[in-house]
Amino acid sequence: MLNDNEVKRIIEAITDYKELIHQSSSVRDQLDSLQRRWNVLRQERDKLRTGLDAIHTTLSQMRADYQGMVKNMTDLSATEDNVLDNVKFLVDELTSLLKKHQEQPASSNGVAR
C-alpha cells in the first residue's frame, strides 16, 4: 500500500505532467501560428521580388533604349553638321563661280550684253 506522501507525490507528478502537456500544446499552437505567418511573409517577399525583377528589367530596357536614342541623336547631329558644312561649301563655290562669271568681259563668254 502507498502512504500519504507517496500518493501526494504521484498526484503532484500527474498535475505537473498535465501542466507540461498544456504548455506543450500552447507552444505547438504558437509554433503553428509562427509557421503560417512565416509562409505569408515568404509569399509577400516572393511577390515583391517578382515585382522588383520586373522593374529592374524595365529600367534596364529603358536605359538601353535611352542609350540608343542618345547615339542616334549624336549620329543625326553629326550628319546635320556634315550636311551644313557641305551646303556652306556649295554656297561658297556657287558664289565664287558667280563672281568669276560676272568679272569676265561679255565678249569672252560669247554672250552680247
C-alpha positions in Angstrom: 0.0 0.0 0.0 1.1 3.6 -0.7 1.5 6.0 2.1 0.1 9.6 2.0 3.5 11.2 0.9 3.8 8.8 -2.0 0.2 9.5 -3.1 0.8 13.3 -2.8 4.0 13.0 -4.9 2.2 10.9 -7.6 -0.7 13.4 -7.6 1.8 16.3 -7.9 3.7 14.4 -10.7 0.4 13.9 -12.6 -0.5 17.6 -12.1 2.9 18.6 -13.4 2.5 16.3 -16.3 -0.9 17.8 -17.2 0.6 21.3 -17.0 3.5 20.2 -19.3 1.0 18.8 -21.7 -1.0 22.0 -21.7 2.2 24.1 -22.1 3.4 21.8 -24.9 0.0 22.2 -26.7 0.2 26.0 -26.2 3.8 26.1 -27.6 2.8 23.9 -30.5 -0.1 26.3 -31.3 2.3 29.3 -31.2 4.7 27.4 -33.4 2.0 26.7 -35.9 0.9 30.3 -35.9 4.5 31.4 -36.5 4.9 29.0 -39.3 1.8 30.3 -41.0 3.0 33.9 -40.6 6.4 32.9 -41.9 4.8 31.4 -45.0 2.7 34.5 -45.6 5.8 36.7 -45.2 7.7 34.5 -47.6 4.9 34.7 -50.2 4.9 38.5 -49.8 8.6 38.6 -50.3 8.4 36.5 -53.4 5.8 38.8 -54.8 7.9 41.8 -54.0 11.0 40.2 -55.6 9.0 39.4 -58.7 7.8 43.0 -58.9 11.3 44.3 -58.3 12.7 42.0 -61.0 10.1 43.3 -63.4 11.0 46.9 -62.5 14.7 46.1 -62.9 14.1 44.6 -66.4 12.1 47.6 -67.4 14.7 50.0 -66.2 17.4 48.0 -68.0 15.4 48.2 -71.2 14.8 51.9 -70.7 18.5 52.5 -70.2 19.3 50.6 -73.3 16.6 52.5 -75.3 17.9 55.8 -73.9 21.5 55.0 -74.9 20.3 54.0 -78.3 18.4 57.3 -78.7 21.4 59.3 -77.5 23.6 57.5 -80.1 21.0 58.2 -82.8 20.8 61.9 -81.8 24.6 62.1 -81.8 24.8 60.5 -85.2 22.0 62.7 -86.5 23.7 65.8 -85.2 27.0 64.8 -86.8 25.1 64.2 -90.1 23.4 67.6 -89.8 26.7 69.2 -89.2 28.2 67.5 -92.2 25.3 68.4 -94.4 25.5 72.0 -93.2 29.2 72.1 -94.0 28.5 70.7 -97.4 25.8 73.3 -98.1 28.2 76.1 -96.9 30.9 74.7 -99.2 28.5 74.6 -102.2 27.2 78.1 -101.5 30.8 79.4 -101.4 31.6 77.5 -104.6 28.5 79.0 -106.3 29.3 82.5 -105.0 32.9 82.1 -106.4 31.6 80.9 -109.8 29.1 83.8 -110.0 31.8 86.3 -109.1 34.1 84.8 -111.8 31.3 84.8 -114.3 30.4 88.4 -113.5 34.0 89.6 -113.7 34.5 88.1 -117.2 34.0 90.5 -120.1 30.8 90.0 -122.1 32.7 89.2 -125.2 34.7 86.4 -123.7 31.8 84.3 -122.8 30.1 84.6 -126.2 27.1 86.5 -125.0 26.4 90.0 -126.1 25.4 92.5 -123.4 
